[in-house]
């Protein structure tokens, strides 16, 4: 991912400042599902790669929006799920979409990469129960 894309995503991610101890988990519908529409698992792709997000059973809302049954996407790149009872980190492996975005175009280096979505509440904390996608693997061609 380019630094410009990362900076833009993180800039939108931290529109709400709150002490972690003051944060409460957002409740998720037990039937909520987040998933990656494209690329598909096992795809061989060229960079830049457009990743399209899907969500069923809940709505997408920008960070800081206190509305029941909503959240915003976080894309995990080449990493594992973070602790599900803490703020989702913001770095090149944990990209926040606090503006309510539902896709991103990434510059990924050639090689194998994993992608996974994790829905966060208005304060960037996973819902209870946590709503996350299956981890997919893509190979970026030289």
C-alpha positions in Angstrom: 0.0 0.0 0.0 1.3 3.5 -0.7 2.0 5.8 2.1 -0.5 8.3 0.6 -3.3 5.8 0.7 -2.4 4.8 4.2 -2.2 8.4 5.4 -5.6 9.2 3.8 -7.2 6.1 5.4 -5.7 6.8 8.9 -6.7 10.5 8.6 -10.3 9.5 8.4 -10.0 6.8 11.0 -9.3 9.0 14.0 -12.2 11.5 13.9 -13.2 10.5 17.5 -11.0 10.7 20.5 -12.0 8.9 23.6 -10.1 7.2 26.4 -10.1 3.5 26.0 -11.6 3.0 29.5 -14.6 5.1 28.5 -15.4 3.0 25.4 -18.1 0.5 25.2 -18.5 -2.3 22.7 -21.0 -1.9 20.0 -23.5 -4.7 19.8 -23.6 -6.7 16.5 -26.5 -8.7 15.1 -25.7 -12.4 15.6 -26.4 -12.8 11.8 -24.1 -10.0 10.7 -21.5 -11.0 8.1 -18.6 -9.0 6.6 -16.8 -10.4 3.6 -14.4 -9.5 0.7 -16.3 -9.3 -2.6 -13.2 -9.0 -4.7 -10.6 -10.2 -5.2 -11.5 -13.8 -4.5 -9.5 -16.1 -2.4 -6.5 -17.6 -4.3 -6.7 -14.9 -7.0 -3.6 -13.9 -8.9 -3.7 -10.1 -9.3 -1.7 -7.2 -10.6 -0.9 -4.2 -8.4 -2.7 -1.9 -7.7 -5.4 -4.1 -6.3 -8.9 -3.0 -5.7 -10.5 -4.6 -2.7 -14.3 -4.4 -2.4 -16.0 -4.9 1.0 -19.3 -6.5 1.7 -21.6 -6.4 4.7 -24.9 -8.2 5.5 -27.1 -7.8 8.6 -25.7 -4.4 9.6 -25.1 -1.0 8.1 -22.0 1.0 7.4 -21.6 4.3 9.2 -18.6 6.6 9.7 -16.5 6.4 12.8 -18.0 8.5 15.6 -21.6 7.8 14.4 -23.6 6.5 17.4 -26.3 4.5 15.5 -27.4 1.0 16.5 -26.4 -1.9 14.3 -23.7 -0.1 12.3 -19.9 0.0 12.1 -17.1 0.7 9.7 -14.5 -1.5 8.0 -10.9 -2.2 8.9 -8.8 -4.1 6.4 -6.1 -6.4 7.9 -3.2 -6.9 5.5 -0.7 -9.7 6.2 -1.5 -9.9 9.8 -3.7 -11.8 12.3 -6.9 -10.5 14.1 -6.0 -8.0 16.8 -7.4 -8.4 20.4 -11.2 -8.3 20.0 -11.7 -6.2 23.2 -9.4 -3.3 22.4 -9.0 -0.5 19.8 -8.1 -1.8 16.4 -4.5 -0.6 15.7 -3.9 1.8 12.9 -0.8 1.0 10.8 0.1 -0.4 7.4 -1.3 -3.8 8.4 -4.5 -2.5 10.0 -6.1 0.1 7.7 -9.2 2.0 9.0 -12.0 3.2 6.8 -13.6 5.6 9.3 -15.3 7.5 6.6 -17.6 4.6 5.8 -15.7 3.6 2.6 -16.5 0.2 1.1 -13.5 -0.3 -1.2 -9.9 0.6 -1.5 -7.2 0.4 -4.2 -3.8 -0.8 -2.7 -0.3 -0.9 -4.1 0.9 -4.3 -2.9 4.4 -5.7 -3.6 4.7 -8.8 -5.7 4.2 -12.0 -3.7 1.6 -13.6 -1.5 -0.6 -11.5 0.8 -3.5 -12.1 3.2 -6.5 -9.8 3.5 -9.2 -9.9 6.1 -12.0 -7.5 7.2 -12.9 -6.6 10.7 -15.9 -4.4 11.5 -15.4 -1.8 14.2 -17.9 0.2 16.2 -18.0 4.0 16.4 -14.8 4.0 18.5 -12.8 1.5 16.4 -13.4 -1.4 18.7 -14.7 -4.8 17.4 -18.4 -5.4 18.0 -19.8 -8.0 20.5 -19.9 -10.5 19.0 -17.0 -9.6 16.7 -17.8 -9.4 13.0 -14.9 -10.4 10.8 -14.4 -12.1 7.4 -12.6 -15.2 6.3 -9.0 -14.4 5.6 -8.2 -14.7 1.9 -4.9 -15.0 0.1 -4.0 -13.3 -3.1 -0.8 -13.4 -5.1 0.4 -10.2 -6.7 2.2 -10.9 -10.0 5.6 -9.3 -10.8 
